Each structure stands twice: as structure tokens, then as C-alpha cells.
Amino acid sequence: MTPQTSSDDPIRRLRHDIKGCLNSLFLSAEVLSDDLEPDEAADFLDGLARAADKMSTLVEQLPYSE
């Protein structure tokens, strides 16, 4: 039997993807604290919404023990 690699471990992959979403949220929020043109701000707000939606989907995949 061969040991699992990180790409074979679904929980590890899920954690990685959630951390990526959190990083995107953090960076977009940081950029929005600067003076931006409305069009630029709208792009970052759209990015925030996409990252939040993706993270919500990912969290639903987490196993919960009751």
C-alpha cells in the first residue's frame, strides 16, 4: 500500500482551497482600503463575492461529526 499524497487527501485539499479563499478575501479587502476608481473597486467587490461564494461551497463539503 502506498502512502497518500497531498493531492489524494480530500480534507487536505479542502483546507488548502478554503485558505486560498480566505487569502483572496483578505487581499481584496486590503486593496479596497485604498482610494480606487469606482470601476476598480467594483472589480474587487466582485472578487470578494466570488471568494465568499466559493468558500461557502467548500465549507459545505467539510465532514461534520455529530
C-alpha positions in Angstrom: 0.0 0.0 0.0 1.4 3.4 -1.0 1.1 6.4 1.3 -1.4 9.1 0.3 0.0 12.2 -1.3 -1.5 15.6 -0.5 -3.4 15.6 -3.8 -5.1 12.3 -2.7 -6.2 13.6 0.7 -9.6 15.4 0.1 -9.6 17.1 3.6 -6.1 18.5 3.0 -7.2 19.7 -0.5 -10.3 21.3 1.0 -8.3 23.1 3.7 -5.9 24.4 1.0 -8.8 25.7 -1.1 -10.5 27.4 1.9 -7.2 29.1 2.9 -7.0 30.3 -0.7 -10.4 31.8 -0.5 -9.6 33.5 2.9 -6.4 34.9 1.4 -8.4 36.3 -1.6 -10.9 37.9 0.8 -8.1 39.4 2.9 -6.2 40.8 -0.1 -9.3 42.2 -1.8 -10.4 43.9 1.5 -6.9 45.4 1.9 -6.9 46.8 -1.7 -10.4 48.3 -1.1 -9.0 50.3 1.8 -7.0 52.3 -0.8 -8.5 55.1 -2.9 -9.8 53.4 -6.0 -11.8 54.4 -9.0 -15.3 53.1 -8.9 -14.7 50.6 -11.7 -11.6 49.2 -9.9 -13.5 49.0 -6.6 -16.3 47.1 -8.4 -13.8 44.5 -9.7 -12.5 43.9 -6.2 -16.0 43.7 -4.7 -16.9 41.1 -7.4 -13.8 39.2 -6.3 -14.9 39.3 -2.7 -18.3 37.9 -3.6 -16.8 35.1 -5.7 -14.4 34.1 -3.0 -17.2 34.1 -0.4 -19.4 32.0 -2.6 -16.7 29.5 -3.3 -15.8 29.3 0.4 -19.4 28.7 1.3 -19.5 25.8 -1.2 -16.2 24.4 0.1 -17.3 24.5 3.8 -20.4 22.6 2.9 -18.1 19.7 1.8 -16.5 19.5 5.3 -17.3 16.4 7.2 -19.1 17.1 10.5 -19.1 14.6 13.3 -22.2 14.7 15.5 
